[in-house]
Amino acid sequence: MNDNNYSVLMSVYVNESPDFFKTSIESMLEQSLKPEEIVIVKDGPLSEELNEILNDYKSKYSNLFTIVTLNHNVGLGKALNEGLKACRNELVARMDTDDISVKNRCEAQVREFMANKNLSIIGSHIDEFFETPDSIVSSRKVPLTHKEILKFSRRRNPFNHPTVMYKRSEVLNIGGYGDFRRNQDLELFVRMLNNGQIGKNIDKPLLLFRANRDNLKRRKSWVKCKSYIDMVYVFWKNGYSSLLDFLIVAISQIIVLIAPLSFLEWLSSRYLRKTKN
């Protein structure tokens, strides 16, 4: 099998936008290095319009698209595990159903894997937009080197999940995504890093992320905050994160929960995102 071959892995469920879904798929079809396979997991029954989109692509590109059907909605992590089992290539590019990959994203990532056979996972920065990808509002930058990624991951996610390309066998060998409804990507990445697998981020925004003006508002929920605290608590108990790392995460999540939204917006633009002028 050609070492340049890669599979694209996506999961779709009933509430997703058909228009965004099509735009996301088209961005993968238009890659400068074309995917050898696109695996899409139907995470439970879909709307008629979403099913029509899938049937149309499968009809046009019968050898390219692999559709995995799940009878019930199981959540992103479990759905991606089923999709990984169906992928026929070692390199797998994750893609979400409402984002847009830039045209050279996968070519750049495959090139990195070819240059360094020890790499297990590669991501990149993202540019964020609200209405149109022509109007970038902010960027989320991530650490670049493996050493920086290790340090960063003890408190925060060192990869933008929709940007990653990883080696299928290495993800499956450590058990794939865990059974979490939230933060399943962070938990997987930490297990990979703790297992000695090597990561890297490309110093370019290779994906346009469809942000939402209400993202911060939705983060102000006890369920979301507790989920993040619980996960880093496990990292600490397993010896991956320090007590200081855990305390900083716990305090920061409590601040997210109780602080005014205006303060969180300032904090995000000042420290967590690079705002575009």
PyRosetta script that sets phi, psi and omega in degrees:
from pyrosetta import init, pose_from_sequence

init()
pose = pose_from_sequence("MNDNNYSVLMSVYVNESPDFFKTSIESMLEQSLKPEEIVIVKDGPLSEELNEILNDYKSKYSNLFTIVTLNHNVGLGKALNEGLKACRNELVARMDTDDISVKNRCEAQVREFMANKNLSIIGSHIDEFFETPDSIVSSRKVPLTHKEILKFSRRRNPFNHPTVMYKRSEVLNIGGYGDFRRNQDLELFVRMLNNGQIGKNIDKPLLLFRANRDNLKRRKSWVKCKSYIDMVYVFWKNGYSSLLDFLIVAISQIIVLIAPLSFLEWLSSRYLRKTKN")
pose.set_psi(1, 140.8)
pose.set_omega(1, -178.7)
pose.set_phi(2, -63.6)
pose.set_psi(2, 129.9)
pose.set_omega(2, -179.7)
pose.set_phi(3, -65.3)
pose.set_psi(3, -19.8)
pose.set_omega(3, 179.0)
pose.set_phi(4, -81.6)
pose.set_psi(4, -9.2)
pose.set_omega(4, -179.3)
pose.set_phi(5, -70.5)
pose.set_psi(5, 144.0)
pose.set_omega(5, 175.2)
pose.set_phi(6, -148.9)
pose.set_psi(6, 155.7)
pose.set_omega(6, 174.7)
pose.set_phi(7, -104.7)
pose.set_psi(7, 148.9)
pose.set_omega(7, 171.1)
pose.set_phi(8, -101.7)
pose.set_psi(8, 135.3)
pose.set_omega(8, -178.5)
pose.set_phi(9, -120.1)
pose.set_psi(9, 121.2)
pose.set_omega(9, 179.4)
pose.set_phi(10, -132.6)
pose.set_psi(10, 156.6)
pose.set_omega(10, 173.2)
pose.set_phi(11, -133.7)
pose.set_psi(11, 135.4)
pose.set_omega(11, -177.5)
pose.set_phi(12, -128.0)
pose.set_psi(12, 140.8)
pose.set_omega(12, 175.5)
pose.set_phi(13, -131.3)
pose.set_psi(13, 174.9)
pose.set_omega(13, -162.6)
pose.set_phi(14, -60.9)
pose.set_psi(14, -30.7)
pose.set_omega(14, -173.1)
pose.set_phi(15, -86.0)
pose.set_psi(15, 3.7)
pose.set_omega(15, -175.0)
pose.set_phi(16, -84.3)
pose.set_psi(16, 154.1)
pose.set_omega(16, -176.2)
pose.set_phi(17, -75.1)
pose.set_psi(17, 124.0)
pose.set_omega(17, 176.8)
pose.set_phi(18, -58.9)
pose.set_psi(18, -40.8)
pose.set_omega(18, -178.7)
pose.set_phi(19, -65.0)
pose.set_psi(19, -44.9)
pose.set_omega(19, 178.8)
pose.set_phi(20, -64.1)
pose.set_psi(20, -39.3)
pose.set_omega(20, -179.9)
pose.set_phi(21, -59.6)
pose.set_psi(21, -47.8)
pose.set_omega(21, 179.3)
pose.set_phi(22, -62.5)
pose.set_psi(22, -42.5)
pose.set_omega(22, 179.9)
pose.set_phi(23, -62.0)
pose.set_psi(23, -39.8)
pose.set_omega(23, 178.8)
pose.set_phi(24, -64.1)
pose.set_psi(24, -46.6)
pose.set_omega(24, 178.7)
pose.set_phi(25, -61.9)
pose.set_psi(25, -44.2)
pose.set_omega(25, -179.3)
pose.set_phi(26, -59.9)
pose.set_psi(26, -35.9)
pose.set_omega(26, -179.5)
pose.set_phi(27, -65.5)
pose.set_psi(27, -26.6)
pose.set_omega(27, 176.1)
pose.set_phi(28, -82.3)
pose.set_psi(28, -34.3)
pose.set_omega(28, 176.3)
pose.set_phi(29, -66.8)
pose.set_psi(29, -26.0)
pose.set_omega(29, -177.0)
pose.set_phi(30, -94.7)
pose.set_psi(30, 11.6)
pose.set_omega(30, 179.1)
pose.set_phi(31, -61.5)
pose.set_psi(31, 145.0)
pose.set_omega(31, 178.7)
pose.set_phi(32, -64.6)
pose.set_psi(32, -33.1)
pose.set_omega(32, 168.8)
pose.set_phi(33, -108.3)
pose.set_psi(33, 108.5)
pose.set_omega(33, -170.8)
pose.set_phi(34, -68.9)
pose.set_psi(34, 142.4)
pose.set_omega(34, 173.8)
pose.set_phi(35, -67.9)
pose.set_psi(35, 146.5)
pose.set_omega(35, 175.9)
pose.set_phi(36, -83.7)
pose.set_psi(36, -19.6)
pose.set_omega(36, -177.8)
pose.set_phi(37, -157.9)
pose.set_psi(37, 143.4)
pose.set_omega(37, 171.6)
pose.set_phi(38, -123.1)
pose.set_psi(38, 114.3)
pose.set_omega(38, -179.6)
pose.set_phi(39, -100.9)
pose.set_psi(39, 123.3)
pose.set_omega(39, 178.5)
pose.set_phi(40, -122.6)
pose.set_psi(40, 123.3)
pose.set_omega(40, 179.4)
pose.set_phi(41, -94.9)
pose.set_psi(41, 124.9)
pose.set_omega(41, 173.1)
pose.set_phi(42, -86.3)
pose.set_psi(42, 101.3)
pose.set_omega(42, -176.2)
pose.set_phi(43, -83.3)
pose.set_psi(43, 77.8)
pose.set_omega(43, -177.0)
pose.set_phi(44, 92.1)
pose.set_psi(44, 176.5)
pose.set_omega(44, 179.6)
pose.set_phi(45, -59.7)
pose.set_psi(45, 141.7)
pose.set_omega(45, -178.6)
pose.set_phi(46, -111.1)
pose.set_psi(46, 168.8)
pose.set_omega(46, 173.5)
pose.set_phi(47, -69.7)
pose.set_psi(47, 162.1)
pose.set_omega(47, 178.7)
pose.set_phi(48, -59.9)
pose.set_psi(48, -39.1)
pose.set_omega(48, -177.7)
pose.set_phi(49, -67.6)
pose.set_psi(49, -41.9)
pose.set_omega(49, 177.9)
pose.set_phi(50, -65.1)
pose.set_psi(50, -40.7)
pose.set_omega(50, 177.3)
pose.set_phi(51, -62.8)
pose.set_psi(51, -38.9)
pose.set_omega(51, 178.6)
pose.set_phi(52, -63.1)
pose.set_psi(52, -39.4)
pose.set_omega(52, 177.9)
pose.set_phi(53, -62.0)
pose.set_psi(53, -47.2)
pose.set_omega(53, 179.5)
pose.set_phi(54, -62.8)
pose.set_psi(54, -43.9)
pose.set_omega(54, 179.7)
pose.set_phi(55, -63.1)
pose.set_psi(55, -37.1)
pose.set_omega(55, 179.7)
pose.set_phi(56, -65.8)
pose.set_psi(56, -46.2)
pose.set_omega(56, 179.3)
pose.set_phi(57, -66.8)
pose.set_psi(57, -39.5)
pose.set_omega(57, 179.5)
pose.set_phi(58, -64.3)
pose.set_psi(58, -35.2)
pose.set_omega(58, 178.6)
pose.set_phi(59, -69.1)
pose.set_psi(59, -41.5)
pose.set_omega(59, -178.0)
pose.set_phi(60, -75.3)
pose.set_psi(60, -35.3)
pose.set_omega(60, -175.2)
pose.set_phi(61, -129.2)
pose.set_psi(61, 66.9)
pose.set_omega(61, -171.0)
pose.set_phi(62, -61.6)
pose.set_psi(62, -35.4)
pose.set_omega(62, -178.2)
pose.set_phi(63, -84.9)
pose.set_psi(63, -13.2)
pose.set_omega(63, -176.4)
pose.set_phi(64, -90.4)
pose.set_psi(64, -40.2)
pose.set_omega(64, -172.9)
pose.set_phi(65, -95.2)
pose.set_psi(65, 131.7)
pose.set_omega(65, 171.6)
pose.set_phi(66, -116.5)
pose.set_psi(66, 121.0)
pose.set_omega(66, -178.5)
pose.set_phi(67, -106.8)
pose.set_psi(67, 123.6)
pose.set_omega(67, 177.1)
pose.set_phi(68, -107.0)
pose.set_psi(68, 122.6)
pose.set_omega(68, -175.8)
pose.set_phi(69, -106.5)
pose.set_psi(69, 124.5)
pose.set_omega(69, 175.1)
pose.set_phi(70, -108.3)
pose.set_psi(70, 136.2)
pose.set_omega(70, -175.7)
pose.set_phi(71, -70.3)
pose.set_psi(71, -28.8)
pose.set_omega(71, -178.1)
pose.set_phi(72, -131.8)
pose.set_psi(72, 154.9)
pose.set_omega(72, 174.9)
pose.set_phi(73, -70.2)
pose.set_psi(73, 120.9)
pose.set_omega(73, -176.3)
pose.set_phi(74, -113.4)
pose.set_psi(74, -6.4)
pose.set_omega(74, -177.3)
pose.set_phi(75, 97.1)
pose.set_psi(75, 159.3)
pose.set_omega(75, -171.4)
pose.set_phi(76, -60.8)
pose.set_psi(76, -46.7)
pose.set_omega(76, -175.9)
pose.set_phi(77, -59.1)
pose.set_psi(77, -51.7)
pose.set_omega(77, -179.8)
pose.set_phi(78, -63.9)
pose.set_psi(78, -38.1)
pose.set_omega(78, 179.5)
pose.set_phi(79, -64.1)
pose.set_psi(79, -42.4)
pose.set_omega(79, 179.4)
pose.set_phi(80, -65.7)
pose.set_psi(80, -34.7)
pose.set_omega(80, 176.4)
pose.set_phi(81, -60.7)
pose.set_psi(81, -41.8)
pose.set_omega(81, 177.7)
pose.set_phi(82, -65.3)
pose.set_psi(82, -38.4)
pose.set_omega(82, 177.6)
pose.set_phi(83, -66.0)
pose.set_psi(83, -39.4)
pose.set_omega(83, 178.9)
pose.set_phi(84, -60.4)
pose.set_psi(84, -40.5)
pose.set_omega(84, 179.2)
pose.set_phi(85, -61.7)
pose.set_psi(85, -29.9)
pose.set_omega(85, -177.5)
pose.set_phi(86, -85.4)
pose.set_psi(86, -16.9)
pose.set_omega(86, -178.4)
pose.set_phi(87, -65.9)
pose.set_psi(87, 139.2)
pose.set_omega(87, -178.2)
pose.set_phi(88, -102.2)
pose.set_psi(88, -1.3)
pose.set_omega(88, 179.7)
pose.set_phi(89, -114.7)
pose.set_psi(89, 152.8)
pose.set_omega(89, 179.5)
pose.set_phi(90, -69.6)
pose.set_psi(90, -39.8)
pose.set_omega(90, 178.8)
pose.set_phi(91, -87.5)
pose.set_psi(91, 129.9)
pose.set_omega(91, -178.0)
pose.set_phi(92, -128.9)
pose.set_psi(92, 124.4)
pose.set_omega(92, 177.7)
pose.set_phi(93, -98.8)
pose.set_psi(93, 118.3)
pose.set_omega(93, 174.7)
pose.set_phi(94, -73.8)
pose.set_psi(94, 145.8)
pose.set_omega(94, 176.8)
pose.set_phi(95, -150.6)
pose.set_psi(95, 133.4)
pose.set_omega(95, 175.5)
pose.set_phi(96, -90.4)
pose.set_psi(96, 161.6)
pose.set_omega(96, -170.6)
pose.set_phi(97, -86.0)
pose.set_psi(97, 4.1)
pose.set_omega(97, 177.5)
pose.set_phi(98, -130.7)
pose.set_psi(98, 9.1)
pose.set_omega(98, 179.0)
pose.set_phi(99, -106.2)
pose.set_psi(99, 175.1)
pose.set_omega(99, -176.9)
pose.set_phi(100, -132.3)
pose.set_psi(100, 120.2)
pose.set_omega(100, 175.2)
pose.set_phi(101, -82.9)
pose.set_psi(101, 137.7)
pose.set_omega(101, 174.8)
pose.set_phi(102, -70.8)
pose.set_psi(102, 159.7)
pose.set_omega(102, -166.9)
pose.set_phi(103, -64.7)
pose.set_psi(103, -29.0)
pose.set_omega(103, -177.6)
pose.set_phi(104, -102.4)
pose.set_psi(104, 13.7)
pose.set_omega(104, -177.6)
pose.set_phi(105, -54.5)
pose.set_psi(105, -59.8)
pose.set_omega(105, -172.5)
pose.set_phi(106, -70.1)
pose.set_psi(106, -33.8)
pose.set_omega(106, 176.1)
pose.set_phi(107, -61.6)
pose.set_psi(107, -43.2)
pose.set_omega(107, 179.5)
pose.set_phi(108, -64.3)
pose.set_psi(108, -39.3)
pose.set_omega(108, -178.5)
pose.set_phi(109, -72.4)
pose.set_psi(109, -42.5)
pose.set_omega(109, 177.0)
pose.set_phi(110, -61.2)
pose.set_psi(110, -39.1)
pose.set_omega(110, 178.7)
pose.set_phi(111, -59.3)
pose.set_psi(111, -39.9)
pose.set_omega(111, 178.6)
pose.set_phi(112, -65.8)
pose.set_psi(112, -41.1)
pose.set_omega(112, 178.0)
pose.set_phi(113, -64.4)
pose.set_psi(113, -37.4)
pose.set_omega(113, 179.4)
pose.set_phi(114, -68.6)
pose.set_psi(114, -32.2)
pose.set_omega(114, -178.1)
pose.set_phi(115, -78.8)
pose.set_psi(115, -27.9)
pose.set_omega(115, -178.0)
pose.set_phi(116, -137.1)
pose.set_psi(116, 100.7)
pose.set_omega(116, -176.3)
pose.set_phi(117, -69.0)
pose.set_psi(117, -13.0)
pose.set_omega(117, -179.1)
pose.set_phi(118, -83.1)
pose.set_psi(118, -11.8)
pose.set_omega(118, -178.9)
pose.set_phi(119, -68.8)
pose.set_psi(119, 142.0)
pose.set_omega(119, 177.3)
pose.set_phi(120, -113.5)
pose.set_psi(120, -28.0)
pose.set_omega(120, -175.8)
pose.set_phi(121, -151.2)
pose.set_psi(121, 135.9)
pose.set_omega(121, -179.3)
pose.set_phi(122, -134.3)
pose.set_psi(122, 131.6)
pose.set_omega(122, 175.0)
pose.set_phi(123, -126.8)
pose.set_psi(123, -160.2)
pose.set_omega(123, 179.6)
pose.set_phi(124, -162.5)
pose.set_psi(124, 174.6)
pose.set_omega(124, 170.6)
pose.set_phi(125, -69.2)
pose.set_psi(125, 167.0)
pose.set_omega(125, 172.2)
pose.set_phi(126, -130.7)
pose.set_psi(126, 150.0)
pose.set_omega(126, 167.6)
pose.set_phi(127, -103.4)
pose.set_psi(127, 137.6)
pose.set_omega(127, -175.4)
pose.set_phi(128, -109.8)
pose.set_psi(128, 143.6)
pose.set_omega(128, 178.3)
pose.set_phi(129, -140.4)
pose.set_psi(129, 158.9)
pose.set_omega(129, 177.4)
pose.set_phi(130, -98.4)
pose.set_psi(130, -65.2)
pose.set_omega(130, -173.0)
pose.set_phi(131, -97.1)
pose.set_psi(131, -48.7)
pose.set_omega(131, -175.3)
pose.set_phi(132, -134.0)
pose.set_psi(132, 141.5)
pose.set_omega(132, -179.4)
pose.set_phi(133, -65.6)
pose.set_psi(133, -12.1)
pose.set_omega(133, 176.4)
pose.set_phi(134, -77.2)
pose.set_psi(134, -13.3)
pose.set_omega(134, -177.6)
pose.set_phi(135, -118.4)
pose.set_psi(135, 85.6)
pose.set_omega(135, -179.8)
pose.set_phi(136, -75.9)
pose.set_psi(136, 130.8)
pose.set_omega(136, -177.6)
pose.set_phi(137, -104.0)
pose.set_psi(137, -26.9)
pose.set_omega(137, -178.8)
pose.set_phi(138, -164.7)
pose.set_psi(138, 171.0)
pose.set_omega(138, 178.0)
pose.set_phi(139, -133.7)
pose.set_psi(139, 148.4)
pose.set_omega(139, 170.9)
pose.set_phi(140, -114.9)
pose.set_psi(140, 111.9)
pose.set_omega(140, 179.1)
pose.set_phi(141, -95.5)
pose.set_psi(141, 146.0)
pose.set_omega(141, -178.1)
pose.set_phi(142, -124.1)
pose.set_psi(142, 159.9)
pose.set_omega(142, 179.1)
pose.set_phi(143, -63.3)
pose.set_psi(143, 150.8)
pose.set_omega(143, -170.8)
pose.set_phi(144, -97.1)
pose.set_psi(144, -50.6)
pose.set_omega(144, -173.1)
pose.set_phi(145, -87.9)
pose.set_psi(145, 162.1)
pose.set_omega(145, -179.8)
pose.set_phi(146, -59.4)
pose.set_psi(146, -41.8)
pose.set_omega(146, -180.0)
pose.set_phi(147, -61.8)
pose.set_psi(147, -44.3)
pose.set_omega(147, 179.0)
pose.set_phi(148, -66.3)
pose.set_psi(148, -38.3)
pose.set_omega(148, 179.5)
pose.set_phi(149, -63.0)
pose.set_psi(149, -43.6)
pose.set_omega(149, 178.8)
pose.set_phi(150, -58.1)
pose.set_psi(150, -48.0)
pose.set_omega(150, -178.6)
pose.set_phi(151, -63.5)
pose.set_psi(151, -46.1)
pose.set_omega(151, -177.0)
pose.set_phi(152, -62.8)
pose.set_psi(152, -37.7)
pose.set_omega(152, -172.3)
pose.set_phi(153, -70.0)
pose.set_psi(153, -12.5)
pose.set_omega(153, -179.7)
pose.set_phi(154, -73.2)
pose.set_psi(154, -14.7)
pose.set_omega(154, 178.6)
pose.set_phi(155, -128.7)
pose.set_psi(155, -32.9)
pose.set_omega(155, -173.6)
pose.set_phi(156, -138.3)
pose.set_psi(156, 165.6)
pose.set_omega(156, -179.6)
pose.set_phi(157, -71.7)
pose.set_psi(157, 121.3)
pose.set_omega(157, -177.0)
pose.set_phi(158, -85.2)
pose.set_psi(158, -1.9)
pose.set_omega(158, 178.9)
pose.set_phi(159, -129.9)
pose.set_psi(159, 145.9)
pose.set_omega(159, 167.1)
pose.set_phi(160, -83.4)
pose.set_psi(160, 108.1)
pose.set_omega(160, -168.9)
pose.set_phi(161, -52.4)
pose.set_psi(161, -42.9)
pose.set_omega(161, -178.4)
pose.set_phi(162, -68.4)
pose.set_psi(162, -8.6)
pose.set_omega(162, -178.1)
pose.set_phi(163, -96.4)
pose.set_psi(163, -9.6)
pose.set_omega(163, -166.6)
pose.set_phi(164, -78.7)
pose.set_psi(164, 148.1)
pose.set_omega(164, 165.3)
pose.set_phi(165, -124.0)
pose.set_psi(165, 131.5)
pose.set_omega(165, -178.2)
pose.set_phi(166, -138.6)
pose.set_psi(166, 170.9)
pose.set_omega(166, 178.2)
pose.set_phi(167, -86.3)
pose.set_psi(167, 121.3)
pose.set_omega(167, -175.8)
pose.set_phi(168, -55.3)
pose.set_psi(168, -47.8)
pose.set_omega(168, -174.6)
pose.set_phi(169, -62.5)
pose.set_psi(169, -36.2)
pose.set_omega(169, -176.7)
pose.set_phi(170, -74.7)
pose.set_psi(170, -32.3)
pose.set_omega(170, 175.4)
pose.set_phi(171, -69.5)
pose.set_psi(171, -44.6)
pose.set_omega(171, -179.2)
pose.set_phi(172, -68.2)
pose.set_psi(172, -33.6)
pose.set_omega(172, -178.0)
pose.set_phi(173, -65.5)
pose.set_psi(173, -24.5)
pose.set_omega(173, 178.1)
pose.set_phi(174, -102.0)
pose.set_psi(174, 13.2)
pose.set_omega(174, 172.5)
pose.set_phi(175, 100.4)
pose.set_psi(175, 5.1)
pose.set_omega(175, 178.6)
pose.set_phi(176, 67.2)
pose.set_psi(176, -160.5)
pose.set_omega(176, 178.7)
pose.set_phi(177, -69.8)
pose.set_psi(177, 141.5)
pose.set_omega(177, 177.3)
pose.set_phi(178, -76.0)
pose.set_psi(178, 167.9)
pose.set_omega(178, -177.0)
pose.set_phi(179, -84.8)
pose.set_psi(179, 70.5)
pose.set_omega(179, 179.0)
pose.set_phi(180, -125.0)
pose.set_psi(180, 141.5)
pose.set_omega(180, 176.0)
pose.set_phi(181, -82.1)
pose.set_psi(181, -21.9)
pose.set_omega(181, 179.8)
pose.set_phi(182, -132.7)
pose.set_psi(182, 149.9)
pose.set_omega(182, 174.4)
pose.set_phi(183, 60.5)
pose.set_psi(183, 22.9)
pose.set_omega(183, -179.1)
pose.set_phi(184, -64.8)
pose.set_psi(184, -27.1)
pose.set_omega(184, 178.7)
pose.set_phi(185, -70.9)
pose.set_psi(185, -45.2)
pose.set_omega(185, 178.3)
pose.set_phi(186, -59.9)
pose.set_psi(186, -43.8)
pose.set_omega(186, -179.4)
pose.set_phi(187, -62.0)
pose.set_psi(187, -40.7)
pose.set_omega(187, 177.5)
pose.set_phi(188, -64.4)
pose.set_psi(188, -47.0)
pose.set_omega(188, -176.5)
pose.set_phi(189, -62.8)
pose.set_psi(189, -39.6)
pose.set_omega(189, 179.3)
pose.set_phi(190, -65.9)
pose.set_psi(190, -41.2)
pose.set_omega(190, 176.5)
pose.set_phi(191, -62.0)
pose.set_psi(191, -39.9)
pose.set_omega(191, 178.6)
pose.set_phi(192, -62.9)
pose.set_psi(192, -47.2)
pose.set_omega(192, -178.4)
pose.set_phi(193, -65.6)
pose.set_psi(193, -41.3)
pose.set_omega(193, 180.0)
pose.set_phi(194, -67.4)
pose.set_psi(194, -21.5)
pose.set_omega(194, 178.1)
pose.set_phi(195, -86.3)
pose.set_psi(195, 1.0)
pose.set_omega(195, 177.9)
pose.set_phi(196, 91.4)
pose.set_psi(196, 7.2)
pose.set_omega(196, 179.7)
pose.set_phi(197, -79.4)
pose.set_psi(197, 146.5)
pose.set_omega(197, -168.6)
pose.set_phi(198, -97.8)
pose.set_psi(198, 133.5)
pose.set_omega(198, 179.5)
pose.set_phi(199, -120.6)
pose.set_psi(199, 160.7)
pose.set_omega(199, 178.7)
pose.set_phi(200, -157.0)
pose.set_psi(200, 148.6)
pose.set_omega(200, 170.6)
pose.set_phi(201, -119.6)
pose.set_psi(201, 137.8)
pose.set_omega(201, 177.0)
pose.set_phi(202, -80.5)
pose.set_psi(202, 136.9)
pose.set_omega(202, -173.9)
pose.set_phi(203, -81.3)
pose.set_psi(203, 51.9)
pose.set_omega(203, 177.8)
pose.set_phi(204, -151.2)
pose.set_psi(204, 151.0)
pose.set_omega(204, 171.9)
pose.set_phi(205, -81.0)
pose.set_psi(205, 108.2)
pose.set_omega(205, -176.9)
pose.set_phi(206, -102.4)
pose.set_psi(206, 5.9)
pose.set_omega(206, 179.7)
pose.set_phi(207, -146.9)
pose.set_psi(207, 141.0)
pose.set_omega(207, 175.0)
pose.set_phi(208, -99.9)
pose.set_psi(208, 117.0)
pose.set_omega(208, -172.3)
pose.set_phi(209, -98.9)
pose.set_psi(209, 125.2)
pose.set_omega(209, -179.2)
pose.set_phi(210, -80.8)
pose.set_psi(210, 95.5)
pose.set_omega(210, -177.5)
pose.set_phi(211, -82.1)
pose.set_psi(211, 173.4)
pose.set_omega(211, -179.5)
pose.set_phi(212, -135.0)
pose.set_psi(212, 136.6)
pose.set_omega(212, -178.8)
pose.set_phi(213, -62.8)
pose.set_psi(213, -18.9)
pose.set_omega(213, -178.4)
pose.set_phi(214, -99.6)
pose.set_psi(214, 11.0)
pose.set_omega(214, -177.4)
pose.set_phi(215, -56.6)
pose.set_psi(215, -47.7)
pose.set_omega(215, -178.7)
pose.set_phi(216, -65.1)
pose.set_psi(216, -37.3)
pose.set_omega(216, 179.4)
pose.set_phi(217, -61.9)
pose.set_psi(217, -39.8)
pose.set_omega(217, -179.0)
pose.set_phi(218, -71.0)
pose.set_psi(218, -24.4)
pose.set_omega(218, 178.2)
pose.set_phi(219, -72.3)
pose.set_psi(219, -19.2)
pose.set_omega(219, -179.1)
pose.set_phi(220, -81.7)
pose.set_psi(220, 62.7)
pose.set_omega(220, 178.8)
pose.set_phi(221, -134.6)
pose.set_psi(221, 139.4)
pose.set_omega(221, -179.1)
pose.set_phi(222, -62.3)
pose.set_psi(222, -36.0)
pose.set_omega(222, -179.5)
pose.set_phi(223, -61.7)
pose.set_psi(223, -47.1)
pose.set_omega(223, -179.4)
pose.set_phi(224, -66.3)
pose.set_psi(224, -44.9)
pose.set_omega(224, -178.7)
pose.set_phi(225, -64.4)
pose.set_psi(225, -44.9)
pose.set_omega(225, -179.6)
pose.set_phi(226, -64.2)
pose.set_psi(226, -38.0)
pose.set_omega(226, 179.0)
pose.set_phi(227, -59.5)
pose.set_psi(227, -43.4)
pose.set_omega(227, -179.6)
pose.set_phi(228, -68.0)
pose.set_psi(228, -44.2)
pose.set_omega(228, 178.6)
pose.set_phi(229, -60.8)
pose.set_psi(229, -44.7)
pose.set_omega(229, -179.5)
pose.set_phi(230, -60.4)
pose.set_psi(230, -39.8)
pose.set_omega(230, -177.5)
pose.set_phi(231, -67.2)
pose.set_psi(231, -45.0)
pose.set_omega(231, 179.8)
pose.set_phi(232, -69.8)
pose.set_psi(232, -28.2)
pose.set_omega(232, 173.4)
pose.set_phi(233, -60.5)
pose.set_psi(233, -42.9)
pose.set_omega(233, 177.0)
pose.set_phi(234, -63.2)
pose.set_psi(234, -40.6)
pose.set_omega(234, 177.4)
pose.set_phi(235, -58.5)
pose.set_psi(235, -42.1)
pose.set_omega(235, 179.9)
pose.set_phi(236, -66.1)
pose.set_psi(236, -47.0)
pose.set_omega(236, -179.1)
pose.set_phi(237, -62.1)
pose.set_psi(237, -29.4)
pose.set_omega(237, 179.1)
pose.set_phi(238, -85.8)
pose.set_psi(238, -0.3)
pose.set_omega(238, 177.2)
pose.set_phi(239, 84.7)
pose.set_psi(239, 7.9)
pose.set_omega(239, -178.8)
pose.set_phi(240, -83.3)
pose.set_psi(240, -48.5)
pose.set_omega(240, 176.7)
pose.set_phi(241, -99.9)
pose.set_psi(241, 155.9)
pose.set_omega(241, 177.6)
pose.set_phi(242, -86.9)
pose.set_psi(242, 168.8)
pose.set_omega(242, 175.2)
pose.set_phi(243, -60.5)
pose.set_psi(243, -38.7)
pose.set_omega(243, 178.2)
pose.set_phi(244, -62.7)
pose.set_psi(244, -42.5)
pose.set_omega(244, 177.1)
pose.set_phi(245, -57.3)
pose.set_psi(245, -47.1)
pose.set_omega(245, -179.1)
pose.set_phi(246, -62.2)
pose.set_psi(246, -44.1)
pose.set_omega(246, -178.3)
pose.set_phi(247, -65.1)
pose.set_psi(247, -39.9)
pose.set_omega(247, 178.7)
pose.set_phi(248, -63.8)
pose.set_psi(248, -42.9)
pose.set_omega(248, 178.5)
pose.set_phi(249, -64.5)
pose.set_psi(249, -44.9)
pose.set_omega(249, -178.7)
pose.set_phi(250, -61.6)
pose.set_psi(250, -45.7)
pose.set_omega(250, -179.6)
pose.set_phi(251, -65.4)
pose.set_psi(251, -42.3)
pose.set_omega(251, -178.5)
pose.set_phi(252, -64.9)
pose.set_psi(252, -36.9)
pose.set_omega(252, 179.1)
pose.set_phi(253, -70.5)
pose.set_psi(253, -34.2)
pose.set_omega(253, 175.5)
pose.set_phi(254, -66.5)
pose.set_psi(254, -37.6)
pose.set_omega(254, 176.2)
pose.set_phi(255, -63.1)
pose.set_psi(255, -43.4)
pose.set_omega(255, 177.1)
pose.set_phi(256, -56.8)
pose.set_psi(256, -39.8)
pose.set_omega(256, -176.0)
pose.set_phi(257, -69.4)
pose.set_psi(257, -40.1)
pose.set_omega(257, -170.6)
pose.set_phi(258, -104.7)
pose.set_psi(258, -16.8)
pose.set_omega(258, -174.4)
pose.set_phi(259, -75.5)
pose.set_psi(259, 151.7)
pose.set_omega(259, 174.8)
pose.set_phi(260, -60.6)
pose.set_psi(260, 148.6)
pose.set_omega(260, -178.9)
pose.set_phi(261, -60.1)
pose.set_psi(261, -36.7)
pose.set_omega(261, -179.5)
pose.set_phi(262, -61.6)
pose.set_psi(262, -36.8)
pose.set_omega(262, 177.7)
pose.set_phi(263, -67.7)
pose.set_psi(263, -41.7)
pose.set_omega(263, 179.5)
pose.set_phi(264, -64.6)
pose.set_psi(264, -37.6)
pose.set_omega(264, 178.0)
pose.set_phi(265, -64.1)
pose.set_psi(265, -40.7)
pose.set_omega(265, 177.3)
pose.set_phi(266, -65.3)
pose.set_psi(266, -45.0)
pose.set_omega(266, -179.0)
pose.set_phi(267, -61.0)
pose.set_psi(267, -43.1)
pose.set_omega(267, -179.2)
pose.set_phi(268, -63.6)
pose.set_psi(268, -45.9)
pose.set_omega(268, -178.6)
pose.set_phi(269, -69.6)
pose.set_psi(269, -27.1)
pose.set_omega(269, -176.4)
pose.set_phi(270, -84.5)
pose.set_psi(270, -37.9)
pose.set_omega(270, -171.5)
pose.set_phi(271, -123.6)
pose.set_psi(271, -28.5)
pose.set_omega(271, -172.5)
pose.set_phi(272, -102.8)
pose.set_psi(272, -23.2)
pose.set_omega(272, -179.5)
pose.set_phi(273, -131.8)
pose.set_psi(273, 151.5)
pose.set_omega(273, 171.0)
pose.set_phi(274, -100.5)
pose.set_psi(274, 108.9)
pose.set_omega(274, -175.8)
pose.set_phi(275, -77.1)
pose.set_psi(275, 135.7)
pose.set_omega(275, 177.7)
pose.set_phi(276, -84.6)
pose.set_psi(276, 136.3)
pose.set_omega(276, 178.1)
pose.set_phi(277, -84.0)
pose.dump_pdb("model.pdb")
